[in-house]
Amino acid sequence: MDNHQLSLIVPAFNEEKTIETVLNRIFHYLPDVHEVVVVDDASEDRTPEVCHEYADREPRVKLFRHKINIGKTAALQTGFAAVTGSIVVVQDADLEYDPREIPDLITPIKEGAADVCLGSRFLVRRAGRVLYYRHFLANKFLTFINNLLTDLNLTDVETGYKASRAEIAKNMIIESSGFGFEIEFVAKCKKIGARMYEVPISYYGRTYEEGKKVGLTDGFDALWYLVKFNVLTGSQQSFRKSFLEAWQSRGRSVAGAAAIRAGNL
């Protein structure tokens, strides 16, 4: 893919019904993908067996397995540490996000316009399943609070579909747990002045009966993370020191360099 190597991270927990379909779609729509890192978070079904069998046929699939279930954010940490490409995309294993839209998601980064690109479920999209109005309201509320704290104009802070320069994800000091990474990621990218884009995506949401895992407590956790990572955490606590120094010296972003020098507390 031009001069960029694309790495995908697929966190998975009890996704035996969908994981093979997701992998098939990835390699169909992204035949030149560099690697697909699947992180199984101690699934209790046949997810790891399905992935092992797939990896035997496709060497670009790399499987990591947690011994105990410690959440999506921990799975992403494992994945970020393992990727070797220059662009990294988070692809959920449950078919809520469509791999055919990854080329659109990474285009702003490939073209040099962005460091981070988020897939928004609320911009004009191709398709979206009609579900849970309370989730819609909660997301809108969290996005509103996020934008007040960051002075960004995001439409979907809780999106699970995100792409970034790999160096950003690999050097971020991740502190959240569960589903808290979405809030933390945006806040810490803002700390260094990373250029962020949004693109419209489709969203095929699941019901709880079909396996949806986000619950009420995750919403309360998100409020705490909004305060913690936007107000109480500075850039020096958000990324490894060597990365911050390199980011500043390359002049990736004037705003980012100023934020780093000031500590951005």
C-alpha positions as CSV (number, residue, x, y, z in Angstrom):
1,M,0.0,0.0,0.0
2,D,2.2,2.8,-1.3
3,N,4.9,3.5,1.2
4,H,2.7,2.5,4.2
5,Q,2.4,-0.9,5.8
6,L,-1.1,-1.4,7.3
7,S,-1.4,-3.4,10.6
8,L,-4.8,-4.4,11.9
9,I,-5.6,-5.2,15.5
10,V,-8.6,-7.4,16.2
11,P,-9.5,-7.7,19.9
12,A,-11.8,-10.7,20.4
13,F,-13.7,-12.3,23.3
14,N,-16.1,-15.1,22.6
15,E,-16.5,-14.3,18.9
16,E,-16.4,-17.8,17.4
17,K,-19.5,-17.0,15.2
18,T,-18.0,-13.9,13.5
19,I,-14.2,-13.9,13.7
20,E,-13.6,-16.0,10.6
21,T,-16.0,-13.8,8.6
22,V,-14.2,-10.7,9.8
23,L,-10.8,-12.1,8.8
24,N,-12.2,-13.2,5.4
25,R,-13.5,-9.7,4.8
26,I,-10.2,-8.1,5.8
27,F,-8.2,-10.1,3.3
28,H,-10.8,-9.6,0.6
29,Y,-11.0,-5.9,0.9
30,L,-7.3,-5.4,1.9
31,P,-5.3,-7.9,-0.1
32,D,-2.1,-6.0,0.6
33,V,-2.5,-5.7,4.4
34,H,0.8,-6.2,6.2
35,E,-0.4,-8.1,9.2
36,V,-3.5,-8.8,11.2
37,V,-2.9,-9.1,15.0
38,V,-5.7,-11.0,16.7
39,V,-5.7,-10.7,20.5
40,D,-8.0,-13.3,22.2
41,D,-9.0,-12.0,25.6
42,A,-9.4,-15.5,27.2
43,S,-12.4,-16.5,25.2
44,E,-14.4,-19.4,26.6
45,D,-15.6,-20.6,23.2
46,R,-13.8,-21.7,20.0
47,T,-12.5,-18.3,19.1
48,P,-8.8,-19.2,19.6
49,E,-9.2,-22.5,17.7
50,V,-10.8,-20.8,14.8
51,C,-8.0,-18.2,14.7
52,H,-5.2,-20.9,15.0
53,E,-6.7,-22.7,12.0
54,Y,-6.9,-19.5,10.1
55,A,-3.3,-18.5,10.9
56,D,-2.2,-21.9,9.6
57,R,-3.6,-20.9,6.2
58,E,-2.7,-17.2,6.3
59,P,0.7,-16.4,7.8
60,R,-0.1,-12.7,8.1
61,V,-2.5,-13.5,11.0
62,K,-0.7,-13.3,14.3
63,L,-2.5,-14.7,17.3
64,F,-2.0,-13.6,20.9
65,R,-4.0,-15.0,23.8
66,H,-4.6,-13.7,27.3
67,K,-4.7,-16.3,30.1
68,I,-7.5,-14.4,31.9
69,N,-10.1,-12.0,30.6
70,I,-8.9,-8.4,31.3
71,G,-10.9,-6.3,28.8
72,K,-10.7,-4.7,25.4
73,T,-8.2,-2.0,26.4
74,A,-5.7,-4.6,27.6
75,A,-6.2,-6.5,24.4
76,L,-5.4,-3.4,22.4
77,Q,-2.3,-2.8,24.5
78,T,-1.1,-6.3,23.6
79,G,-1.8,-5.6,19.9
80,F,-0.1,-2.2,19.8
81,A,3.0,-3.7,21.3
82,A,3.0,-6.4,18.6
83,V,2.3,-4.4,15.4
84,T,5.1,-3.6,12.9
85,G,3.3,-1.6,10.3
86,S,3.4,2.2,9.9
87,I,-0.4,2.6,10.2
88,V,-2.6,0.7,12.7
89,V,-6.3,0.2,12.6
90,V,-8.5,-1.3,15.3
91,Q,-11.1,-3.7,13.8
92,D,-13.6,-5.2,16.2
93,A,-14.3,-9.0,15.7
94,D,-18.1,-8.7,16.0
95,L,-19.0,-7.4,12.5
96,E,-20.3,-4.1,13.8
97,Y,-17.7,-2.3,11.7
98,D,-17.2,-3.2,8.0
99,P,-13.6,-3.8,6.8
100,R,-14.5,-2.6,3.3
101,E,-14.4,1.0,4.8
102,I,-10.8,0.8,6.1
103,P,-9.4,2.3,2.9
104,D,-11.5,5.4,3.5
105,L,-10.4,5.4,7.2
106,I,-6.7,5.4,6.4
107,T,-6.7,7.7,3.4
108,P,-6.2,11.0,5.3
109,I,-3.2,9.5,7.0
110,K,-1.7,8.0,3.8
111,E,-2.1,11.4,2.1
112,G,-0.3,13.2,5.0
113,A,-3.3,15.2,6.1
114,A,-3.9,13.4,9.4
115,D,-2.1,11.6,12.2
116,V,-5.3,10.0,13.5
117,C,-8.6,9.2,11.7
118,L,-11.8,8.2,13.5
119,G,-14.8,6.6,11.9
120,S,-18.0,8.4,12.8
121,R,-21.3,6.6,13.1
122,F,-23.1,10.0,13.0
123,L,-21.8,11.7,9.9
124,V,-23.6,10.7,6.7
125,R,-23.2,7.0,6.4
126,R,-23.9,4.1,4.0
127,A,-25.9,2.0,6.4
128,G,-26.8,1.8,10.1
129,R,-28.9,-0.6,12.1
130,V,-31.7,1.0,14.1
131,L,-31.1,0.2,17.8
132,Y,-31.0,1.6,21.4
133,Y,-31.9,5.2,21.5
134,R,-30.4,5.4,25.0
135,H,-27.0,4.5,23.6
136,F,-27.4,7.2,21.0
137,L,-28.2,9.8,23.7
138,A,-25.3,8.6,26.0
139,N,-22.8,8.9,23.1
140,K,-24.0,12.3,22.1
141,F,-23.7,13.5,25.8
142,L,-20.2,12.0,26.2
143,T,-19.1,13.6,22.8
144,F,-20.5,16.9,23.9
145,I,-18.6,16.9,27.2
146,N,-15.4,15.7,25.4
147,N,-15.7,18.6,22.9
148,L,-16.1,21.1,25.7
149,L,-12.9,19.8,27.4
150,T,-10.8,19.5,24.2
151,D,-12.2,22.2,22.0
152,L,-12.6,19.6,19.2
153,N,-15.7,19.2,17.0
154,L,-15.9,15.5,17.0
155,T,-19.2,13.8,16.3
156,D,-18.5,10.3,17.8
157,V,-15.9,10.2,20.6
158,E,-16.9,6.6,21.5
159,T,-16.3,5.1,18.0
160,G,-14.4,1.8,18.0
161,Y,-13.2,2.4,14.5
162,K,-9.9,4.3,14.5
163,A,-6.7,4.5,12.6
164,S,-3.5,6.2,13.6
165,R,0.2,6.4,12.8
166,A,1.5,3.4,14.6
167,E,4.1,5.4,16.5
168,I,1.3,7.2,18.3
169,A,-0.5,4.1,19.5
170,K,2.7,2.2,20.3
171,N,4.1,5.0,22.5
172,M,0.9,6.0,24.3
173,I,0.9,5.2,28.0
174,I,-2.5,3.5,28.3
175,E,-4.1,3.6,31.8
176,S,-7.8,2.9,31.2
177,S,-9.5,-0.4,31.4
178,G,-12.6,-2.1,29.9
179,F,-14.0,0.1,27.1
180,G,-12.2,3.3,28.4
181,F,-9.7,3.4,25.6
182,E,-11.9,5.4,23.2
183,I,-12.0,8.4,25.6
184,E,-8.3,8.1,26.6
185,F,-7.1,7.8,23.0
186,V,-8.8,11.0,21.8
187,A,-7.7,13.0,24.9
188,K,-4.1,12.0,24.7
189,C,-3.9,12.6,20.9
190,K,-5.2,16.1,21.6
191,K,-2.5,16.6,24.2
192,I,0.2,16.4,21.5
193,G,-1.7,18.3,18.9
194,A,-2.2,15.3,16.6
195,R,-4.1,16.1,13.5
196,M,-7.4,14.3,13.8
197,Y,-10.0,13.6,11.0
198,E,-13.3,11.9,11.0
199,V,-14.8,10.0,8.1
200,P,-18.4,8.6,7.8
201,I,-18.8,4.8,8.4
202,S,-21.5,2.3,8.4
203,Y,-22.5,0.7,11.7
204,Y,-24.1,-2.7,12.2
205,G,-24.8,-2.7,15.9
206,R,-25.7,-5.8,17.8
207,T,-28.3,-6.4,20.5
208,Y,-27.3,-7.7,23.9
209,E,-28.8,-11.1,22.9
210,E,-26.4,-11.1,20.0
211,G,-23.4,-10.4,22.1
212,K,-23.1,-6.7,22.7
213,K,-20.9,-6.1,25.8
214,V,-21.0,-2.4,26.6
215,G,-23.1,-1.7,29.7
216,L,-24.4,1.1,32.0
217,T,-21.2,1.1,34.2
218,D,-19.1,1.7,31.1
219,G,-21.0,5.0,30.7
220,F,-20.1,6.1,34.2
221,D,-16.5,5.0,33.7
222,A,-16.4,7.2,30.5
223,L,-17.4,10.3,32.5
224,W,-14.5,9.7,34.9
225,Y,-12.1,9.1,32.1
226,L,-13.2,12.4,30.4
227,V,-12.1,14.3,33.5
228,K,-9.0,12.2,34.2
229,F,-7.4,12.3,30.8
230,N,-8.5,15.8,29.7
231,V,-8.1,17.7,32.9
232,L,-5.9,15.7,35.3
233,T,-3.3,14.2,32.9
234,G,-0.7,16.0,31.0
235,S,1.2,15.1,27.8
236,Q,4.3,14.0,29.9
237,Q,2.1,11.3,31.5
238,S,0.4,10.4,28.2
239,F,3.3,9.2,26.1
240,R,6.8,7.8,26.5
241,K,9.5,10.5,26.9
242,S,11.5,9.5,23.8
243,F,8.4,9.7,21.6
244,L,7.5,13.2,22.9
245,E,11.0,14.4,22.2
246,A,11.1,13.0,18.7
247,W,7.6,14.3,18.0
248,Q,8.6,17.8,19.0
249,S,11.9,17.8,17.2
250,R,10.3,16.8,13.9
251,G,7.8,19.6,14.2
252,R,4.9,17.3,13.6
253,S,2.5,20.0,15.0
254,V,3.1,23.5,16.3
255,A,0.3,23.0,18.7
256,G,1.6,19.7,19.8
257,A,5.1,21.1,20.4
258,A,3.7,23.9,22.5
259,A,1.5,21.6,24.5
260,I,4.5,19.4,25.3
261,R,6.7,22.3,26.4
262,A,3.9,23.6,28.6
263,G,3.1,20.2,30.1
264,N,-0.5,20.8,29.0
265,L,-2.0,20.2,32.5
